[in-house]
Amino acid sequence: MKFATFNLFQFVAPGYYWYERHPRCTYTEAEWHQKQGWIRKRLTDMDADVVGFQEVFSIPELKTLCREAGYPHVAVVGTPQTRPDDTQVFSASVVALASRHSLEQVGTVEPDPDVMATLHPGTDFTFSRSPVCADVRFPDNTRITVLVVHLKSKRPATEDRVYADTTPWPERVRDTLKRLSRGNVAAMLQRGTEATLLYHHACRLWARAQAWPVVILGDMNDAPDSPALAALTMQERIPQIGGMDAEHWPDGVKHHLHDHRLSDSFRIAPNMRQRVRPFTHIHRGRGDCIDHVLVSNALNPLNPEALAEVAHYQVWNQHLEQDGTDNRLQSDHGQVCIDIIPTTRPGRHAPNPAIRSPQDVLTRQDFVDLAGGVFQSHKHFRQWGSQDKWEQFWSFFFDTSHGWVTSVYGSTPVDELYQKQKHSIEHVIPRDFLDRYLTRRRYPRQVRYGASTNPLNFAPSERGLNARRSNFPFDLDGDRVIRPRHMKLDPESHSSGLDADNEWVIPSRNRGDIARAILYMLLVYEIDELYNRHIDTLVHWAKIDTPSAWEIAYNNWVHTLLGIRNPLIDEPGKALILLDNSELIQSIRVRDQT
């Protein structure tokens, strides 16, 4: 299910104006046709199930456009206002919620008594644009509460003043600046009050059902780290509750805190990790992000008990960068769209018992069956503690007397690394890549978690070296090291490091180990990201550098512990049957690449 926020930029049908009767504040029939065509195309490209619109003036025309675009359900709770002296000039817009699926409990956000009593905004306080609040019922009977908002802009809430000709200019300047100062604060207070009212409304939903899923779509007119967004998301650290420090809270309190918070979808989307936040608006030549999609903890991928999770975040902002078309014929905002996938756990595929040896393997699925199936887990690697890492990895080296095994890329024994607290688990295929790739492919959560904790993708490493390796891709073209690692624990300082292309060069003595781990992961998780010539390199490495005794022992240990194994880690005769299986290797090749 996909959700998007879409500021339409003055959606006003021809014959009407926005804010003033001026040729630039209306559309001709040709311009209106062009603008509607652009909106339809953007809706098609985003393919969102639910869309929140801002700057809506012509409601009937929007409903018609949405119906034609595949959104039969449209909710609006306010009425666009016109100027008293000219009913063809709109003075205030509304927001709208459009959905492919049915809407229930349509309403708005009412003033909260606690907010009114504490902030004293006045008995006549109203939202600058009344939010739309509704439950979207999806075909699988899932219900998610969606709010569409457009918070008060930063423009000063003040009226222009005409001065008498006799008023000295210094006095005019002072008076103007003072009124603008008050107006800026008034706008900030209005926006902040609207933000906390939205948060209080969400709390009322969670009071009825703590794990209730909520999505807020909107033009917040403020930056991600602004006070208004802080009041709406409540992500700040809470050191005390009722005078009691956090370390004295009973079990479960921190989970309750998370359940009463909203998360910025950009910060939690797997595809946005270590990425620069895309801009959604350009003001005076500077890009900023004022359009946001917020989600409750029930939709947070960091929550182990989430009902669904944000899987992808995208901003459609290409039209803002001087594409040659006036923004009024498109939009002066970028559109934010997120993809949410369910976390429900289907039954694990039982391996075919008929696949017992390499000779039985004809297809990729046969290989998966021989490997014991696709490993699944209810915990991600980032949720592992030291005990998990010991039980499912490090204990092998000590319980089976393999502490002498040297670290990957280095020559220091594991027992020495462990003794000096310099040990680290290396993910051969980086965990961050697996998270992004498998999420993009919409793999279930337990499979993605299993990929992050699959011991057949682990290797013992030096902590500092693991950090230097980071997520750099491997060199598979035989390049030489030009930036060697410098590790005090390892005298072989030039055997691995980065080449001229910022690729990690693998020592020759480890190439077979790495190749077998990568090929296993490619086959089991259907990863098709490598060039075909690089797959040939991996197959070659796996053939010429056969599995060592300790590698076979580790593979057997994992199979005993978890029921999975890497079929490529076997005696040479059996492994070669798989490596020479052209149909099997073809299943992970990428077409149209060399």
C-alpha positions as CSV (number, residue, x, y, z in Angstrom):
1,M,0.0,0.0,0.0
2,K,1.3,3.4,-1.0
3,F,0.6,6.8,0.5
4,A,1.5,10.2,-1.0
5,T,1.2,13.9,-0.1
6,F,0.6,16.2,-3.0
7,N,0.5,20.1,-2.8
8,L,-1.4,21.0,-6.1
9,F,-0.4,24.7,-6.1
10,Q,-3.6,26.6,-6.4
11,F,-6.0,24.1,-7.8
12,V,-8.5,26.7,-9.2
13,A,-10.8,26.1,-12.2
14,P,-10.8,28.7,-14.9
15,G,-13.0,31.7,-14.2
16,Y,-11.8,31.9,-10.6
17,Y,-8.8,33.5,-9.0
18,W,-6.6,32.8,-6.0
19,Y,-6.1,35.6,-3.5
20,E,-6.4,38.5,-6.0
21,R,-7.9,39.3,-9.3
22,H,-4.8,39.2,-11.5
23,P,-4.0,37.4,-14.7
24,R,-1.2,35.4,-13.0
25,C,-3.7,34.2,-10.4
26,T,-6.0,32.3,-12.7
27,Y,-5.8,29.7,-15.5
28,T,-6.9,29.9,-19.1
29,E,-8.7,26.8,-20.5
30,A,-5.5,25.6,-22.2
31,E,-3.4,26.1,-19.0
32,W,-6.0,24.3,-16.9
33,H,-6.0,21.4,-19.4
34,Q,-2.2,21.2,-19.2
35,K,-2.1,21.4,-15.4
36,Q,-4.7,18.6,-15.0
37,G,-2.8,16.5,-17.5
38,W,0.4,16.9,-15.5
39,I,-1.4,16.0,-12.2
40,R,-2.9,12.8,-13.8
41,K,0.5,11.7,-15.1
42,R,2.1,12.3,-11.7
43,L,-0.7,10.3,-10.0
44,T,-0.1,7.5,-12.5
45,D,3.7,7.5,-12.0
46,M,3.4,7.5,-8.2
47,D,0.8,4.8,-8.2
48,A,-0.3,5.6,-4.7
49,D,-3.3,4.0,-3.1
50,V,-4.0,7.0,-0.9
51,V,-3.2,10.7,-1.7
52,G,-3.5,13.8,0.5
53,F,-4.0,17.0,-1.4
54,Q,-3.3,20.6,-0.4
55,E,-4.2,23.9,-1.9
56,V,-7.6,22.7,-3.2
57,F,-10.1,25.4,-4.2
58,S,-12.2,23.8,-6.9
59,I,-13.6,20.7,-5.1
60,P,-15.9,19.3,-7.9
61,E,-13.1,19.5,-10.5
62,L,-10.8,17.7,-8.1
63,K,-13.3,14.9,-7.5
64,T,-13.8,14.5,-11.2
65,L,-10.0,14.3,-11.8
66,C,-9.6,11.8,-9.0
67,R,-12.4,9.6,-10.3
68,E,-10.9,9.5,-13.8
69,A,-7.4,8.7,-12.3
70,G,-8.8,5.7,-10.3
71,Y,-9.6,7.3,-6.9
72,P,-13.4,7.0,-6.5
73,H,-13.3,7.9,-2.8
74,V,-12.6,11.6,-2.0
75,A,-13.1,13.3,1.4
76,V,-13.2,17.0,2.1
77,V,-14.4,18.5,5.4
78,G,-13.9,22.3,4.8
79,T,-15.2,24.8,2.3
80,P,-12.9,27.1,0.3
81,Q,-13.5,30.7,1.3
82,T,-13.9,33.6,-1.2
83,R,-13.5,37.3,-0.7
84,P,-16.6,39.1,0.6
85,D,-16.2,41.8,-2.1
86,D,-15.5,39.3,-5.0
87,T,-16.9,35.8,-4.9
88,Q,-14.7,34.8,-7.8
89,V,-11.6,35.3,-5.8
90,F,-10.7,32.5,-3.4
91,S,-9.1,33.6,-0.1
92,A,-8.6,30.2,1.7
93,S,-8.0,26.7,0.4
94,V,-8.9,23.3,1.8
95,V,-7.2,19.8,1.9
96,A,-8.6,16.6,0.5
97,L,-8.1,12.9,0.9
98,A,-8.4,10.6,-2.2
99,S,-8.3,6.8,-2.0
100,R,-8.7,3.8,-4.2
101,H,-10.3,2.1,-1.2
102,S,-13.3,2.9,0.9
103,L,-13.2,5.6,3.5
104,E,-14.8,5.4,6.9
105,Q,-15.2,7.7,10.0
106,V,-14.6,10.8,7.9
107,G,-14.1,13.9,10.1
108,T,-11.7,16.5,11.2
109,V,-9.5,17.3,14.3
110,E,-11.3,19.2,17.0
111,P,-9.6,21.5,19.6
112,D,-8.3,19.5,22.6
113,P,-9.3,20.9,26.1
114,D,-5.9,20.4,27.5
115,V,-4.2,22.3,24.6
116,M,-6.7,25.1,24.8
117,A,-6.3,25.5,28.6
118,T,-2.5,25.4,28.4
119,L,-1.7,27.4,25.3
120,H,-4.7,29.9,25.5
121,P,-5.0,30.3,21.7
122,G,-8.4,31.9,22.1
123,T,-11.9,30.6,22.1
124,D,-12.2,31.4,18.4
125,F,-9.1,29.4,17.4
126,T,-9.4,27.3,14.2
127,F,-7.0,25.5,12.0
128,S,-5.7,27.6,9.1
129,R,-6.9,24.7,7.0
130,S,-9.1,22.0,8.6
131,P,-7.5,18.6,8.5
132,V,-9.2,15.6,7.0
133,C,-9.2,12.5,9.1
134,A,-10.6,9.2,7.9
135,D,-10.0,5.4,8.2
136,V,-9.0,3.7,4.9
137,R,-10.2,0.2,4.7
138,F,-8.0,-1.9,2.4
139,P,-9.1,-5.1,0.5
140,D,-7.5,-7.4,3.2
141,N,-9.7,-5.6,5.8
142,T,-6.8,-3.7,7.2
143,R,-7.8,-0.2,8.5
144,I,-5.4,2.7,8.8
145,T,-6.3,6.1,10.0
146,V,-5.0,8.8,7.6
147,L,-4.9,12.5,8.3
148,V,-4.3,15.1,5.6
149,V,-2.9,18.4,6.8
150,H,-1.6,21.8,5.7
151,L,-0.2,23.7,8.6
152,K,0.1,27.5,8.8
153,S,2.7,28.9,6.6
154,K,5.7,31.0,7.8
155,R,4.3,34.1,6.3
156,P,3.7,36.8,9.0
157,A,0.1,36.9,10.2
158,T,-0.2,40.6,9.8
159,E,-2.0,43.1,7.6
160,D,-0.3,45.8,5.5
161,R,-0.6,49.3,6.8
162,V,-0.8,52.6,4.9
163,Y,1.0,55.5,6.5
164,A,0.2,59.1,6.4
165,D,2.4,61.2,4.2
166,T,3.5,63.1,7.3
167,T,4.8,59.9,9.1
168,P,8.6,60.0,9.2
169,W,10.3,57.1,7.4
170,P,12.3,55.9,10.5
171,E,8.9,55.5,12.3
172,R,7.5,53.6,9.4
173,V,10.5,51.3,9.4
174,R,10.3,50.6,13.1
175,D,6.5,50.0,13.0
176,T,6.8,47.7,10.0
177,L,9.5,45.6,11.6
178,K,7.7,45.4,14.9
179,R,4.5,44.3,13.2
180,L,6.4,41.7,11.2
181,S,8.1,40.4,14.3
182,R,4.8,39.9,16.0
183,G,3.4,38.4,12.8
184,N,6.2,35.9,12.6
185,V,5.6,34.8,16.2
186,A,1.8,34.6,15.6
187,A,2.4,32.4,12.6
188,M,4.8,30.2,14.5
189,L,2.3,29.9,17.4
190,Q,-0.5,29.0,15.1
191,R,1.6,26.3,13.3
192,G,2.8,24.9,16.7
193,T,-0.7,24.8,18.1
194,E,-2.0,23.0,15.0
195,A,0.9,20.5,15.4
196,T,0.2,19.7,19.0
197,L,-3.6,19.4,18.3
198,L,-2.7,16.8,15.7
199,Y,-0.6,14.9,18.2
200,H,-3.3,15.0,20.8
201,H,-5.8,13.7,18.2
202,A,-3.4,10.8,17.5
203,C,-3.1,10.1,21.3
204,R,-6.9,9.8,21.4
205,L,-6.7,7.1,18.7
206,W,-4.0,5.2,20.6
207,A,-5.9,5.5,23.9
208,R,-8.6,3.3,22.2
209,A,-6.0,0.9,20.6
210,Q,-2.4,1.4,21.4
211,A,-1.0,-0.3,18.3
212,W,-3.4,1.6,16.0
213,P,-1.8,2.5,12.6
214,V,-1.8,6.2,11.8
215,V,-0.4,8.0,8.7
216,I,-0.2,11.8,8.5
217,L,0.2,13.3,5.0
218,G,0.9,17.0,4.6
219,D,2.6,20.2,3.8
220,M,3.9,21.1,7.3
221,N,5.4,24.4,6.1
222,D,8.4,23.6,8.4
223,A,11.7,21.7,8.4
224,P,12.1,18.1,9.8
225,D,13.9,19.4,13.0
226,S,11.6,22.3,13.6
227,P,9.7,22.8,17.0
228,A,6.4,22.2,15.2
229,L,7.5,18.8,13.9
230,A,9.0,18.0,17.3
231,A,5.6,18.7,18.9
232,L,3.9,16.5,16.4
233,T,6.3,13.5,16.4
234,M,7.4,13.6,20.1
235,Q,10.6,11.8,19.2
236,E,12.7,13.6,21.8
237,R,14.3,11.7,24.7
238,I,12.1,11.6,27.9
239,P,14.5,11.4,30.9
240,Q,11.7,11.3,33.6
241,I,8.1,10.5,34.0
242,G,6.4,11.8,37.1
243,G,9.8,12.5,38.7
244,M,11.0,9.0,38.2
245,D,14.2,8.5,36.2
246,A,14.2,6.2,33.1
247,E,16.4,3.6,34.8
248,H,13.7,3.0,37.4
249,W,10.8,2.6,35.1
250,P,9.0,-0.8,35.1
251,D,9.4,-3.1,32.1
252,G,7.4,-2.1,29.0
253,V,7.4,1.7,29.6
254,K,9.8,2.4,26.8
255,H,7.6,0.4,24.4
256,H,4.7,2.5,25.4
257,L,6.7,5.6,24.6
258,H,7.4,4.3,21.1
259,D,3.7,3.5,20.6
260,H,2.9,7.1,21.4
261,R,5.3,8.6,18.9
262,L,5.2,9.4,15.2
263,S,8.2,8.8,12.9
264,D,9.4,10.7,9.9
265,S,9.2,8.1,7.1
266,F,12.4,9.4,5.6
267,R,14.4,8.5,8.7
268,I,13.1,5.0,8.9
269,A,12.8,4.0,5.2
270,P,15.5,1.3,4.4
271,N,16.3,2.9,1.0
272,M,17.1,6.2,2.6
273,R,19.8,5.1,5.0
274,Q,22.9,7.3,4.7
275,R,21.2,9.3,2.0
276,V,20.7,13.1,1.8
277,R,17.1,14.1,2.4
278,P,15.5,15.1,-1.0
279,F,14.0,18.6,-1.1
280,T,10.3,19.1,-1.7
281,H,10.3,22.9,-2.2
282,I,12.7,25.6,-3.4
283,H,12.6,29.0,-1.8
284,R,14.9,31.8,-3.1
285,G,17.1,29.2,-4.8
286,R,17.5,27.0,-1.7
287,G,15.9,23.5,-1.5
288,D,14.2,22.5,1.7
289,C,11.8,19.8,2.9
290,I,8.5,21.0,4.2
291,D,6.3,18.1,2.9
292,H,6.3,15.1,5.2
293,V,4.7,11.7,5.7
294,L,4.6,10.6,9.3
295,V,3.7,7.1,10.6
296,S,2.9,5.6,13.9
297,N,5.0,2.9,15.6
298,A,2.6,0.2,14.2
299,L,4.1,1.0,10.8
300,N,7.8,1.5,11.9
301,P,10.3,-1.1,10.4
302,L,12.3,-0.7,13.6
303,N,9.4,-2.0,15.7
304,P,9.6,-5.9,16.0
305,E,5.8,-6.0,16.6
306,A,4.8,-3.7,13.7
307,L,1.7,-4.6,11.8
308,A,3.2,-3.3,8.6
309,E,6.3,-1.3,7.8
310,V,7.6,1.6,5.7
311,A,9.7,-0.1,2.9
312,H,10.4,2.7,0.5
313,Y,10.5,6.5,0.5
314,Q,10.6,8.7,-2.7
315,V,10.3,12.4,-3.5
316,W,9.1,13.3,-7.0
317,N,10.8,16.7,-7.4
318,Q,12.4,16.6,-10.9
319,H,10.0,19.2,-12.2
320,L,11.3,21.8,-9.7
321,E,14.7,22.0,-11.2
322,Q,14.1,24.3,-14.2
323,D,12.4,21.8,-16.5
324,G,11.2,24.7,-18.6
325,T,7.6,24.6,-17.4
326,D,6.1,27.2,-15.1
327,N,5.4,25.7,-11.6
328,R,1.8,27.1,-11.7
329,L,1.1,24.6,-14.5
330,Q,2.5,21.8,-12.4
331,S,3.3,22.3,-8.7
332,D,5.8,24.3,-6.7
333,H,6.2,21.3,-4.4
334,G,7.7,17.9,-4.7
335,Q,5.5,14.9,-3.9
336,V,6.4,12.5,-1.1
337,C,5.4,8.9,-1.6
338,I,6.0,5.9,0.7
339,D,5.4,2.2,0.2
340,I,4.2,0.2,3.2
341,I,4.3,-3.6,3.2
342,P,2.7,-6.0,5.6
343,T,4.8,-7.9,8.2
344,T,2.6,-10.9,8.4
345,R,4.5,-14.1,8.4
346,P,3.5,-16.8,5.9
347,G,4.4,-20.4,6.6
348,R,8.0,-21.4,5.9
349,H,8.5,-23.4,2.7
350,A,9.4,-26.9,3.6
351,P,12.5,-28.1,1.6
352,N,11.8,-30.9,-0.9
353,P,13.1,-34.1,0.8
354,A,13.8,-35.6,-2.6
355,I,16.7,-33.1,-3.1
356,R,19.5,-34.9,-1.2
357,S,22.7,-34.5,-3.2
358,P,24.2,-32.2,-5.8
359,Q,23.2,-34.6,-8.5
360,D,19.5,-33.9,-7.7
361,V,19.9,-30.2,-8.2
362,L,18.5,-28.9,-11.6
363,T,17.1,-25.5,-10.7
364,R,17.8,-22.7,-8.3
365,Q,14.8,-23.9,-6.1
366,D,16.5,-27.3,-6.0
367,F,19.6,-25.6,-4.6
368,V,17.5,-23.8,-2.0
369,D,16.0,-27.1,-1.0
370,L,19.4,-28.8,-0.7
371,A,20.5,-25.8,1.4
372,G,17.7,-26.4,3.9
373,G,15.4,-23.6,2.6
374,V,15.5,-19.9,3.1
375,F,16.6,-19.0,6.6
376,Q,14.1,-16.9,8.5
377,S,14.3,-15.1,11.8
378,H,12.1,-13.0,14.1
379,K,15.1,-10.8,15.0
380,H,17.2,-8.5,12.8
381,F,21.0,-8.5,13.3
382,R,20.8,-5.0,14.8
383,Q,18.6,-6.5,17.5
384,W,21.2,-9.1,18.4
385,G,22.9,-8.9,21.7
386,S,26.3,-10.3,22.7
387,Q,24.7,-13.6,23.7
388,D,23.0,-14.0,20.2
389,K,26.4,-13.4,18.5
390,W,28.1,-15.9,20.8
391,E,25.5,-18.6,20.4
392,Q,25.1,-18.3,16.6
393,F,28.7,-17.6,15.6
394,W,31.6,-17.1,18.0
395,S,31.0,-20.2,20.0
396,F,31.8,-22.4,17.0
397,F,35.5,-21.3,17.2
398,F,35.9,-22.2,20.8
399,D,33.5,-25.1,21.4
400,T,35.1,-27.0,18.4
401,S,38.7,-25.9,19.1
402,H,38.9,-23.7,16.0
403,G,40.2,-20.6,17.7
404,W,43.3,-20.8,15.6
405,V,41.3,-19.8,12.5
406,T,42.5,-16.4,11.2
407,S,40.3,-13.5,10.6
408,V,39.0,-12.8,7.1
409,Y,41.3,-10.4,5.2
410,G,43.9,-10.7,8.0
411,S,46.2,-13.2,9.7
412,T,45.3,-12.7,13.4
413,P,43.7,-15.8,15.1
414,V,40.1,-15.5,16.3
415,D,41.0,-16.4,19.9
416,E,43.5,-13.5,20.0
417,L,41.0,-11.1,18.5
418,Y,38.4,-12.2,21.0
419,Q,40.8,-12.0,24.0
420,K,41.7,-8.4,23.0
421,Q,38.1,-7.5,22.3
422,K,39.0,-6.6,18.7
423,H,36.6,-9.1,17.1
424,S,33.8,-8.3,14.8
425,I,31.3,-10.1,12.6
426,E,31.8,-9.3,8.9
427,H,28.7,-9.7,6.6
428,V,30.2,-10.9,3.4
429,I,27.3,-9.3,1.5
430,P,26.8,-6.1,3.5
431,R,23.8,-6.1,5.7
432,D,22.8,-2.6,4.5
433,F,22.6,-3.8,0.9
434,L,20.6,-6.9,1.9
435,D,18.1,-4.7,3.8
436,R,17.6,-2.3,0.9
437,Y,17.5,-5.0,-1.8
438,L,15.2,-7.5,-0.2
439,T,12.9,-4.7,1.0
440,R,12.7,-3.3,-2.6
441,R,11.9,-6.9,-3.7
442,R,9.1,-6.9,-1.1
443,Y,10.5,-10.0,0.8
444,P,8.6,-10.7,4.0
445,R,10.2,-9.3,7.2
446,Q,11.2,-12.7,8.6
447,V,13.2,-13.5,5.4
448,R,14.9,-10.1,5.5
449,Y,15.7,-10.6,9.1
450,G,17.0,-14.1,8.3
451,A,19.3,-12.7,5.6
452,S,20.8,-10.3,8.1
453,T,21.4,-13.1,10.7
454,N,22.3,-15.9,8.3
455,P,25.6,-17.3,9.7
456,L,26.6,-18.6,6.2
457,N,27.1,-14.9,5.3
458,F,29.3,-14.3,8.3
459,A,33.1,-14.2,8.6
460,P,35.3,-13.4,11.6
461,S,37.0,-10.0,11.3
462,E,39.0,-7.4,13.1
463,R,36.8,-4.6,14.4
464,G,38.9,-1.8,12.9
465,L,39.3,-3.7,9.6
466,N,35.5,-4.4,9.4
467,A,34.9,-0.6,9.8
468,R,37.4,0.1,7.0
469,R,35.8,-2.5,4.7
470,S,32.4,-0.9,5.4
471,N,30.0,-1.4,2.5
472,F,32.6,-1.0,-0.2
473,P,32.0,-3.5,-3.1
474,F,34.5,-6.3,-3.7
475,D,37.1,-6.0,-6.4
476,L,36.4,-8.9,-8.8
477,D,38.6,-7.7,-11.7
478,G,42.0,-8.5,-10.2
479,D,43.0,-4.9,-9.4
480,R,45.9,-4.2,-7.0
481,V,45.7,-2.5,-3.6
482,I,46.6,1.2,-3.6
483,R,45.3,2.1,-0.2
484,P,46.2,-0.8,2.1
485,R,44.7,-1.2,5.5
486,H,47.0,-0.5,8.5
487,M,46.1,-2.8,11.4
488,K,48.4,-3.1,14.3
489,L,47.2,-6.7,15.0
490,D,48.1,-7.8,11.5
491,P,51.6,-7.7,10.0
492,E,50.3,-8.4,6.5
493,S,49.4,-4.8,5.9
494,H,49.3,-4.9,2.1
495,S,47.3,-8.0,1.4
496,S,44.0,-6.3,1.2
497,G,42.5,-2.8,1.1
498,L,41.0,-0.5,-1.5
499,D,41.9,-0.3,-5.2
500,A,41.7,2.7,-7.5
501,D,38.0,2.2,-7.9
502,N,37.3,2.1,-4.1
503,E,36.6,-1.6,-4.3
504,W,37.9,-4.0,-1.6
505,V,40.6,-6.3,-2.7
506,I,40.3,-9.8,-1.2
507,P,43.5,-11.7,-0.2
508,S,44.0,-14.7,-2.5
509,R,43.8,-17.1,0.4
510,N,40.3,-16.0,1.3
511,R,38.8,-15.7,-2.2
512,G,37.3,-19.2,-2.2
513,D,35.6,-18.6,1.1
514,I,34.2,-15.3,0.0
515,A,33.1,-16.6,-3.4
516,R,31.1,-19.5,-1.9
517,A,29.4,-17.2,0.6
518,I,28.4,-14.8,-2.1
519,L,27.2,-17.5,-4.6
520,Y,25.1,-19.1,-1.8
521,M,23.4,-15.7,-0.9
522,L,22.8,-14.9,-4.6
523,L,21.1,-18.3,-5.2
524,V,19.1,-18.4,-2.0
525,Y,17.8,-14.8,-2.1
526,E,17.6,-14.4,-5.9
527,I,20.0,-11.5,-6.0
528,D,20.8,-10.4,-9.6
529,E,23.0,-7.4,-9.0
530,L,26.4,-8.7,-10.2
531,Y,27.8,-8.4,-13.7
532,N,28.0,-11.8,-15.5
533,R,31.7,-11.6,-15.7
534,H,31.9,-11.2,-12.0
535,I,29.8,-14.3,-11.5
536,D,32.3,-16.2,-13.7
537,T,35.1,-14.9,-11.4
538,L,33.3,-16.1,-8.3
539,V,32.7,-19.5,-9.8
540,H,36.4,-19.7,-10.8
541,W,37.6,-18.7,-7.3
542,A,35.3,-21.3,-5.7
543,K,36.8,-24.0,-8.0
544,I,40.5,-23.2,-7.5
545,D,40.3,-22.5,-3.8
546,T,38.5,-25.5,-2.4
547,P,36.9,-25.5,1.1
548,S,39.2,-25.9,4.0
549,A,38.6,-28.4,6.8
550,W,37.5,-25.7,9.2
551,E,35.1,-24.2,6.6
552,I,33.4,-27.6,6.2
553,A,33.3,-28.0,10.0
554,Y,31.6,-24.6,10.3
555,N,29.1,-25.5,7.6
556,N,28.2,-28.7,9.4
557,W,28.0,-26.8,12.7
558,V,25.5,-24.3,11.3
559,H,23.4,-27.1,9.8
560,T,23.2,-28.9,13.1
561,L,22.3,-25.6,14.9
562,L,19.8,-24.1,12.4
563,G,19.1,-26.7,9.7
564,I,20.7,-24.7,6.9
565,R,23.9,-25.3,5.0
566,N,25.9,-24.0,2.0
567,P,26.0,-26.9,-0.5
568,L,29.0,-25.3,-2.2
569,I,31.0,-26.0,1.0
570,D,31.6,-29.7,0.4
571,E,34.3,-32.1,-0.8
572,P,35.6,-30.9,-4.2
573,G,33.8,-33.5,-6.3
574,K,30.3,-32.6,-4.9
575,A,30.9,-28.9,-5.0
576,L,32.1,-29.0,-8.7
577,I,28.8,-30.7,-9.7
578,L,27.0,-27.5,-8.6
579,L,29.6,-25.1,-9.9
580,D,29.5,-26.7,-13.3
581,N,25.7,-26.7,-13.4
582,S,25.2,-24.1,-16.2
583,E,21.4,-23.9,-15.6
584,L,21.9,-23.2,-11.9
585,I,24.5,-20.5,-12.5
586,Q,22.4,-19.0,-15.3
587,S,19.6,-18.4,-12.8
588,I,21.6,-15.6,-11.1
589,R,23.0,-14.1,-14.3
590,V,21.7,-10.7,-15.4
591,R,20.5,-10.5,-19.0
592,D,21.9,-7.7,-21.2
593,Q,25.0,-7.3,-19.0
594,T,28.5,-8.6,-19.5
